[in-house]
Amino acid sequence: MSAIGEYSRTDALKSVDKVHARSFAARLWTWRYIMLRRLTQFGILLLFFGTAHWAWHYPAKTPLLSGNLSASELIGLVPMADPFAVLQIFLTGHVLQQKVLIGAAIVMAFYLLVGGRVFCAWVCPVNMVTDLSGWLRARLPIPPMSHLSRNTRYFVLAATLILSAVTGLAAFEWVSPVGMMHREIIFGLGAGGMALAAIFLFDLLILKNGWCGHLCPLGGFWSLVGRSAQLRVRFDKDTCTHCGECARVCPEPQVLNLKRLEETGYVVSGECSNCGRCTGLCPEGSLAFDFRPLIRAHARRD
């Protein structure tokens, strides 16, 4: 068994019923990380929107958060840049400004600490579209229509970098649905709606977690970074009953490899997005966020 437990559609619906049978307060606690992720995603977009349209400044005459998710600046002092976008630009042969390099280093250091794919679950606005698609798919009788290896994203990642070097253009930045959705929300250009609709329908009708879990090269990049990240999902084998709740809700269920979890005591794979679905839903509390050094120190004491 590759992951903890195996769930049929009937089992999944029964599990949903169990959640809804709980008290409202218990459900809120179960959904706490989902709510925090939405607050984070909307909050970041609101900061960009408020700066662009309502002249939010701090201190006076200093834009609060200018730019976009590829390159931005916080209160005129802290540069931030997407390392994947910077890598593409570097491969095009363009000279990178010092501020951009510093911004990429700041962002990389942050995600090395909290987990590379935290961006995918907590910041990326497209995640809201794919989560909605996944939510509907779990409630509609839609049979799987296709199968695709999750390693495909790494081939797309490699192709993106090669195209950037060959064409002299940052390949993914030109077609990125992340950038499209950001522009849709902040500036209302309207051209990216079709791309987002295509992703929504692809995930809903063709392949579960199709875009984020199989194709997105940005997600593949952060998965590689995430292998060294310090914030991990800790696993307590003594309390785990192998109920399968975590595997049912996880958008990357392959990371919940039971043998690997028992050996290490935490989710090792960088493909984990630290979305918190499993930690919030686990009825025994066997899964929880912790830092890798603390997990290892606890294992040595045991």
Buried (B, 14 or more C-beta within 10 A) or exposed (E): EEBBBEBEEEBBEEBBEEBEEEEEEEEEEBBEBBEEBBEBBBEBBBBBBBBBEEEBBEEEEBBBBBBBBBBBBBEBEEBBBBBBBBBBBBBBEEEEEEEBBBBBBBBBEBBBEBBBBBBBBBBBBBBBBBBEBBEEBBEEEEEEEEEEEBEBBBEBBEEBBEBBBEEEBBBBBEEBBBBBBBBBBBEEEEEBEEBBEEBBEBBBBEBBBBBBBBBBBBBBBBBBBBBEBBBBBBBBEEEBEBBBBBBBBBBBBBBBBBEBBEEBBBBBBBBBBBBBBBBBBBEEEBBBBBBBEEBEEEEEEE
